[in-house]
Amino acid sequence: MQSKIIFLTGASSGVGQYTAEYLAQQGHRVYGTSRKASFGHTVQKFPSGGQLSLIPLDVCDAASITTAVDYIWQKEGRIDVLINNAGNGIAGPLEACSMEDIRFQMETNFFGALAVTRAVLPLMRDQQAGRIINLSSLAAQIPIPYQSLYSASKAALEIAMQALAMETHSFGIHTVCIELGDTQTGFTAHRRFAAPSSALSAYQPRFQYSIAKMEQDEQTGPTPLYAAKAIARLVERRHPPALCCCGAFAKAVYLLRKLLPLRWSNAIIARLYNPLSSRKRG
């Protein structure tokens, strides 16, 4: 295995932290990012020869992105792999989500990932080689009620990255989106909710039921290490796929989504996350 220079956003917790540590243990030089980190202070070295450095980055701040990319370039002279992992989630009925909520969701999950990607592309073009791995979600393929913004942000990211793969193929740059299913991380505890309002109240108690179901599935899902190993395989794979799922359950759900008529699959999702109650007839 050849050691690679890896730039990984959102490495302070969850899948990002596990992935950064696992890749460093495999012998890679990993630059993970956190908004609370500082340059030159957090460095771990492993018996494999790998190294993990934590550097500051806010994917919503253009100057922060430039500084981080320049720092790695000055240290290493190349960036072999970018892993876009930083993200967040907002839950709530679409009617109850403010425009501020909508912009906040897209800012990190979509615009932030594109901004970091655009910053490393000139370097990878000059190298005539590079790999961009994007952490997506089954929610990009499966519209989950009360998480419409999260689903939309990941779906947008997937489409943009598939187009980018075609644009950069001649430069030796491979672009991958890996869809994760429910995973045991702090994402559950840090989920942001639409502000209380009359619109939000109108959707109770189905909204509460849906959130409880999501949280239960997340906390009984596989550990982040499972995802980290899947991402590590994409780092090493010679010809990675443009889109893949992590885990047998995720693959089964993805396949059913493709095989069943849209109306049927949406009805199944609604039964799971938004059970029907009696409606007033007028």
N, C-alpha and C positions, 0 to 999 in steps of 0.2 A: 504494500500500500504506500502510495506517495503522499507525503504530508502536504496539506493544502492550507492556504490562508483563507479563513472563513470569517465573514462579517455577518453577525446575527443580531437582529433587533429584538428588543423585549426579552432580555436574558436574565432578568432579576427574579423571575418566579415561574412556576408552572412548566409548561412544555418547553418554553425558551430556556429556562435554567437547566432542566434535565438534558436538553439537546446540546447546549453549550458544554456542559461537563462531560457528557458521553463522547462527543466528538474530540474533545481535548484528551480524554483517556485513550482514544484510538490513535493518538499521535499527531493530530492536527493543531495548528496554531489558530486559536479562536479568539476573535474580538467580539465579545458580547456587549450589548448596550443597555443602559438604564438611565432614566432621567436624573437619578440621584447619585450616580457615580461621578468620579473625578479622574482626570488623567494621571496615570503612573502610580496608582495606589493599590489596586486590587489585581494581583497576578498570582495564579496558581500554576505550579509545574507538576507534571506527572511522569512516572517512571518510563512511560512509552516515548517520552521526548516531546509530548504535546504540551501546550500551554494555553491557559485561559486568562485573558485580560478583560476587565470590565471597564468600559469607557462611557462617558456621558453622551447622550443623544436624545433629542426630542424630535420624533419623525414629523411633527407639525411645525418645525422651526427650520427654515431654509439654511440659516447661518449655522445652526447646530449640525445639520447634515453635512455641510461642506467641511466643517472643522473635523468631524469624525472621519470622513473619507480621506481627507488630507493627512490626518494623523497616521492612519493605517498605511497609506501609500508611502509616507516618509519612512516608516518603520520597516516595511516589508518590500516595497517596490512592486507589489501586485496584489490583486484581490481575486482569488480563484472562485469563491462561492459567496453569494449573498443569500441569506435566509431572511425573508420578510415574515417575522413572527409577531411583532407588536400589534396589539389590537384590543378592542373593548366591545362591550355589548350593552345595548339599551333595550329594555323590555317595556311593552305597553301597547294598547290598541293604537292603530295608526292615527285614528281621530284624536286621541289624547296626547300624542307626541307633538311637541312644539317644533317649529322650524329650527330653533336652536338645537334641539335633540337630533334632528335629522342631519344637520350640518356637522354636529359633534361626532356622530357615528361614521359618516363618510370621511371626515377629516383624517381620522387615524387609520381606519381599515382600508380605505381606498386611496385617497389623496396622499396620505403619508407613505404608503407602500410605493406608490408611483414616484414620489419625490426622491426616495432613497434609491430606487432602481435607476432613475434618470441620472443620478449622481455617479453611479458606478459604471454605467454603460460606456462612456468614453474610454475608461481604463480597460475594460474588457475588450472593446473593439481594437485598441492598440495592441493588446496581448494576443488578439485573434483566438481567444478562448475565455470561457467563463460559464458559470452556472447560476441561475436565479431560481431559488426554491421558495414558493409562496405557501404559507400556512392558510389553507382555506377550510371549509366546513361542509358537511352534508347539507347544511342549511342553504348553501348556494344552489343546490338542486331541489331541495324539498322546502317549500314555503311553510314555515312554522308560524301558526297564529300567535300574535302578540310579540313576535320577534321579526317583524317584517323589515325593519331597518337593518338589522344584522344580516338577514338573508340577502337583502339587496346589495349591501356593501361587499359581501363575498362573491355574489354572482357577477357584479361589475368587475371585481378584481380578476376573476377567472377569464372573462371574455377579453379584457385588456391584455392579459398576459399571454393568452393564446395567439392574439394578433401580433404581439411583440415577438413571440417565438418565430413566426414566419418572417418578420422584418429583420431579425438578427441571425438567422440560421447561417447565412453566408460568412458571418464573422466568427463562427465556431462557438456561439453562445447558445446554451440550452436553457429553456424556461419550463419550469414544472409547477403545477399546483397540486398539493396533496390535501385531500379532504379528510378531516378528522371527524369522528363521531363523538358521542358523549365521553368525556375524559375527566378523571378526578383531579381538578386543579382549583386554584383560588378564584378562577373566573366566576364560579357560582356566587361566592361571597361578595365579589366586586361588581356584580351586575348592576347597572344603573336603571332606574325606573322612571317612567313618565311622571311628572308632578301630579299630585292629587287635583282632580277637577271634576266637574259635573259629567264630562265626557267619560272620564275614567270610571266613575261610579256606575255609569250606565252598563258597563260591561262586567261588573261583579255579579255573581261569584265565579263566572267562567274563567276570568283572567287569573284569579287566585288558584283555581284548580290547575290551569295550564302551567303556571309557574312552579307549583308544587311538583307536578309531574316532571318538568324539565330538571329541576334540582335533584329529584330522586334518581333520575336516569344518569345525570352527570356524576353524582357521588357514588354510584354503583358501577360506573364504567371502568375501563382499564386505566392503569396508572400512566403518568406522563412518560415513563421510561419506555413503554410500548411504542408511543409515538416517536420518541427520540431515536429508537433503533430503526424505525421505518424511514425517518428522515436521513439517518446516516447511510442507509442503503442507497438512497437517491443521490447522495454526495458521491458515492463510489461507482454507481451504475454507469456503464459506458454510454448507453443510449437510453436515457430516462424517458418515460412517457410524458406527454404534455399534461395529462390529468390522471390522477390515481386516487384510490381510497385507502384508508388505513384501517385494517381489521376486517374479519370475515363478516361481522354484522353490518358494517358500513357498506361493504361490497354487495351484500344481499339486498339491502334497502335501495341502493343505487340501481341495481338490476331490475328490481320490481318497479321502480319509478320509470324506467325506460320501457318496460314490457306492457305495463297496464295503461289503459286509456287515462288521460289526464283527470277526467272527472272522477274516475274510480280511485286513483291514488290520492287525490285531494280529499275525497270523502273519508278514506282510511285515516289520513292525517288529522282531519277534523274530529273524528271519533276519539282519537288518542289524546289530543291536546285541547279540544274545544267541544266537549260533549253537548249535544243539543238539549235545550230546555224547551218547555212549552212556550209557544208564542201567542201573543194576543191576536185575536182575529177581529177585524172591524168591518 
